[in-house]
């Protein structure tokens, strides 16, 4: 499972954005891995791979507010977007899952990438 983040307000990769991957277990979340995007807005290597990639429900929480603050974006206090959660399911652990985030100070989108 991989991810990347693009800053649609600047048209550049969102370098330095922290994200945490959680496994959703009923009403509980279990932290699986914490990552930070590189200069290309990607994570160095997969977020989840091998024996760790199992079927289930996961949530990626992107720390967009921290990134937007450090990027110099003009934000309200509190910011409109702070932590952006994306909850998704992995049904086939042998398949590749790519969960990108397109972010700006007032909106975001995602999709299942390739």
N, C-alpha and C positions, 0 to 999 in steps of 0.2 A: 504494500500500500504506500503510495507516494502522495506528495502534495506540493503545491507551489502557490505563491501569492503575488498578484499584480496590483499595483496602485493605479487605478483607473483615473484618478484625479491628476496624476503627473505623467501617466503613460510610461511608467518605469516599474521594474521589479520592486517588490516590497522587501528590501534587505533589512535583516535584523529583527524580524517579527517573531516573537515567541509563540509557540503553540504547544498545547498539552493534549495528548491522546488518552482517552479514558475508555475502558470497557464498561458497558452498561450492564449491570447485574441486578435485575429487578428495579428497585428504587435507589440502588446504590451505584456509585461510580468508583471504579478502581483505576488509579493512574497507571498507565502502561508505559508511556514514554514522554519526555519533554524534548522539544527541538527548537532550533532557531534558524530562520531562513538565511541563506548566504547572499552574496552580492547579486546573484541571478534570481533571487526570490524563491529559490528551491532549497530543499533540505539535502544535506550531503548524505546520500544513501536513502534507502527506504525507511519510512517511519515504522513499518511493521512488515516482517518477512519471515520466511522459513517456518519453523515449528510454532512461532509466536502468532502467525497469521491463521486464525481459526474463525470458523463461522460464528457470527454473533452480531450484536448491536454495539456500535462505537460512537464516541462523540469527540470531535476535534474542537478544541476551544482556542481560537486565535485571539491574541492580545492586541487587537487593532488600535485601541485608544492609546496605549503606550507607544506603538509604532507611529501613529499619526502625530502625536505630540512631538516626538523626536525628529520627525521629518519636516517639521515647521508648518504643518497645516494649521489653519485658524480654526480652533475648536471652541465650542461652548463649554461651560463648566456647570455640571458634568457634561462630558461629550455625549453626543447623540448615540454613537456606537462606541462601546468600550470592549467588552469581551464578546466575540461572535462565536456562538456554538453551532456546529454542524453535526447533526446526528444522522448516521447512515448505517446501513446493514451490509454485512458481508455474508453472502449465501454460498459462495463457491471459493474456498480458500486456495484453489489452484489457479484462479483467475487473477488478473492484475486490476487493482482498484486505484484510481487516481482521483483525489478530492481537492480540486483547486479552489482558491478564493480570489474573487475580484472585489477590491475594496476601495471606497472613497469615504470622506468624512460623514456622508449622509446616506450611504447605501452600499449594498453588497449583493453578490450573486455567486452561485456555485453550480456545478454540474458534475456528472461522472465523466471524467476525462479518460484519455487512453495512455 
